[in-house]
Amino acid sequence: MRIIPGDPLKYVETEGLGYIELTKEELELQRASLGLDRPYYIQYAVWIKDVINGDFGFSFFTTEPISTIFGRRSPISIEIALIAIFFSFIIGVPLGMLCAVLRNTIFDNISRVGVTLFIAMPSFWLGMLIILFCVLILEWRPPLKLIQIWDDPGGNLAIVLLPGFTLGIGLSAVIARITRSSALEIFHEDYIRTARAKGLYESLVVWRHVLKNSLLPVVTTLGVALGSLLGGSVSVEKAFGVPGMGNLLVAGIEARDWMMIQNLILIYGIIYTLINLVVDISYAYIDPRIRYD
């Protein structure tokens, strides 16, 4: 961001006058006040020191603390991510199990075609179709302003439900495919054959033995997906105009807001790493055969 042409500090916002261009002297003074006239390695060291101290700096354009902006925008992205995970699980896992139980039937073949289509379908394109359907058919428009769940639960749900559902539909196709493949492998295990030989009902074999042991790759996929979604789904948030973290990143890139971009990417990396750590630890509780010393 610092190397590519252009300078985000060249224009400043003034009350009543919009953006005005700074003179060369004013620009140099402003860069010096922000420490941007120093070598890159010194800027990096100062930034890391500030981050360790909990100081993420200020946005170049809004002059608002980045931590404040993050605290205001992150709940929206968290809600969208959790809604997407919820929909993907309640749709993908049952569908995948049904396809495995009814493998090579008409239902299985049609479901696999549908799953493939939804996997290949871009989430932002699906979001645009949903928006068009809501606007043209239902004559409903999602609110574009920021509404927190503790202020107005209904208004907040109107903001996050459709983006979460859009992301969840695409992710549920992935979950269904993984669940089906994992369940088909479990069906050929010796302990499944033993359970059937003992006279257990097929429904008990499926839901008590096959399903539980098929969830390990599903949990892995959902954990990775949750880490990505918590970082903000840029395309879907942009399509729906949701004031979340993904939309904030797009705005920062368009405005060349260096501090905003590098701190958001750092936060995304931390979130992604922590989510993957939690997923790895959860393996021991999902599958008793896995234990950590």
Secondary structure, DSSP 4 states (H G I P E B T S, - for coil): --SSS--TTSEEEETTTEEEEPPHHHHHHHHHHTTTTS-HHHHHHHHHHHHHTT---B-TTT--BHHHHHHHHHHHHHHHHHHHHHHHHHHHHHHHHHHHHTTTSHHHHHHHHHHHHHHHS-HHHHHHHHHHIIIIIS------S---TTT-HHHHHHHHHHHHHHHHHHHHHHHHHHHHHHHHHHHTSHHHHHHHHTT--HHHIIIIIIHHHHHHHHHHHHHHHHHHHHT--HHHHHHHT--SHHHHHHHHHHTT-HHHHHHHHHHHHHHHHHHHHHHHHHHHHH-TT----
